[in-house]
Amino acid sequence: MKLKLLFTGLVFSAFAANAQVATLNENFNNFTAGSTTFPQNNWSAVLPPMTTPPPPMMIVYAEASDATNKYVSSYSGSNKDTPQYLVSPQIVAPTGNKTLSFKARRNVQNAAPVLLQVGLASSPTDMTTFVAVGAPVTLTDNTTYQTITRAIPSSTSNYIVFKTVNAVPGVPHTASDFDDVVYDLTTNLSVSDNFKNNKDIQFAVNLENTALEFVGKTEIKNIDVYSAAGQNVASGKVNNNSFSINTLQTGVYYILIETKDGKAIKSKFIKK
């Protein structure tokens, strides 16, 4: 009887350790600080092998001003030009209805910029399965975090990956910091008509029901449109303050607007 219970407990523990999560809300404050603590809390890393010290590593730091506020730093060590990867816990295969938001900066002790690319991978250890999501970002500010958002498309991949590499070839000892990773529903909205008023951006469906027309002072970087079922049905840039919805069927759609300054504005519209 005891053996059976022990076996059941082991099976349950193994299942729990590999359970997929539907959302992420990670500020790393419960992580153990140090340069040898990865992997932990189902987060992992893929780092290039280096025989020349110091090797690349994922380091959990505590902010100097607040020891309870922690973050993860991807440090290249002697590695100069090979990418390294911070890998999330295993997620439920994305269906296109969630957005990733996180903070990133060049590490305060790093003198060179870092190129950051978000993507999805089907394996936590094989980065040949990495598929990029959105455009890469160059981290140049080592004092202020940059908030980055990405609409995660429908995919069979189960890992969100943060890929970093030196933006200047041949430069070692670069590092980038990550904090406040949130992966959650895009469609958690409260707008009930086809016109959205925002202090930064306004938009409406044109009379022909063929395009969204935008006005406002904030420059738009990218737009993603989702069906009522959460599927990504259109994405791209605004051209002359207009975004085509000509190929969309009649119905209600959700929209995620990514601005040049890293903000994400969520709304919805009706195509008649």
Secondary structure, DSSP 8 states (H G I E B T S, - for coil): -HHHHHHHHHHHHHHHHT--BS-EEE--TTS--BSS--SBTTBEEE----SSSS--EEEEEEETTEEEEEEEEEE-TT--S--EEEE---B----S-EEEEEEEEE-TT--S-EEEEEEEES-SS-GGG-EE-S--EEE--SSS-EEEEEEE---S--EEEEEEEESSTT--S-EEEEEEEEEEES------SSEEE-SSEEEEE-TTSSEEEEEESS-EEEEEEEETTS-EEEEE--BTTEEE-TT--SEEEEEEEEETTS-EEEEEEEE-
